Structure formats: structure tokens, C-alpha cells
């Protein structure tokens, strides 16, 4: 009878530890998922902005090319240009300079959007690793409850701690990023 009570107390302690583990990890996962989804939305916006800006850049470069070609053609076609042709020729260098500057500005703007996307992707990776670590931890905790193995719950806590660290890194903007693991998973 005493052995049964002791075994029941041991099982209850394990089940209580598993239950607390599951609740704590579920809360971290839920809050992290919200933040991760917000980061993904910001990534999509940054990527769209970068693509739009690169498209504008390409359009400016085409306009620049057309203006340069127009200037060259006007100069070649006129030995003694009329006043209106001369005025058009005179305005083309300013047009070319405008498109050159606009192209430079748009290239810098697009690079900025790409840098923003890369920074957001870094944080997204952190939340993805957090999700993975916490999910593995929950699975191991469930198996520990079924098998009654404390050492398996300990391994669950290790994965949970890793997931928690990655979630905190994502929220706090820490530069923790196991590139080797992200490289394997991408």
C-alpha cells in the first residue's frame, strides 16, 4: 500500500510538472506567434516596397537611356539646327542629369528596403526557431507524462529553454541567430 502511494505521488509530481511545462510553453508560443506574424507582415511590406522601388529605378534608367539617345540623335541629325531643335537639345542635359540623380536615389531607397527586409527576416528566423524548440519541448513533455520518465521531461525543459531564449531574442532584438541551424532548415 505504501509503495502504491509513493508511486502515485511520484506520478502526480511528474504530471504536475508536465502540466506546468505545457501551460508555460503554450503561453510563450501564443505570444511569440503573434509577434512572428506581425514581423512576417512587415517583411512582406518591406519586400513589396523594395520591388516597387526597383521597378521605379528601372523606369528611371529607361527614361535616362531614351533621353541620352534623343540627345545623340538630335546632335547627329542637325548640322545647322533650327531654334526649336536647338532648344530641345539644350534641355536634354538637364533631363539626363535629373534621371541620373533619380536613379541613384531610387537605388539607395531600394537597398534600404532590402536591408529592412533582411533585419526582419533575422527576427523571423528567431521566432521560427522558438516555435520549433517549444513544439519539440511540448511533444517530449507529453511523452514524459505517458512514460513516467523524469529524464525525458528534463530534455523537454532543455528544448523549452532554447525556444524561450529564441523568443526572448526575437522580442528584445538580441543578435542570437544560430546560422548553422538556420542554414540546415532553409
Residue, then its C-alpha position, 0 to 999 in steps of 0.5 A: x500500500x505504501x509503495x502504491x502511494x509513493x508511486x502515485x505521488x511520484x506520478x502526480x509530481x511528474x504530471x504536475x510538472x508536465x502540466x506546468x511545462x505545457x501551460x508555460x510553453x503554450x503561453x510563450x508560443x501564443x505570444x511569440x506567434x503573434x509577434x512572428x506574424x506581425x514581423x512576417x507582415x512587415x517583411x512582406x511590406x518591406x519586400x513589396x516596397x523594395x520591388x516597387x522601388x526597383x521597378x521605379x529605378x528601372x523606369x528611371x534608367x529607361x527614361x535616362x537611356x531614351x533621353x541620352x539617345x534623343x540627345x545623340x540623335x538630335x546632335x547627329x541629325x542637325x548640322x545647322x539646327x533650327x531654334x526649336x531643335x536647338x532648344x530641345x537639345x539644350x534641355x536634354x542635359x538637364x533631363x539626363x542629369x535629373x534621371x541620373x540623380x533619380x536613379x541613384x536615389x531610387x537605388x539607395x531607397x531600394x537597398x534600404x528596403x532590402x536591408x529592412x527586409x533582411x533585419x526582419x527576416x533575422x527576427x523571423x528566423x528567431x521566432x521560427x526557431x522558438x516555435x520549433x524548440x517549444x513544439x519539440x519541448x511540448x511533444x517530449x513533455x507529453x511523452x514524459x507524462x505517458x512514460x513516467x520518465x523524469x529524464x525525458x521531461x528534463x530534455x523537454x525543459x532543455x528544448x523549452x529553454x532554447x525556444x524561450x531564449x529564441x523568443x526572448x531574442x526575437x522580442x528584445x532584438x538580441x543578435x542570437x541567430x544560430x546560422x548553422x541551424x538556420x542554414x540546415x532548415x532553409 
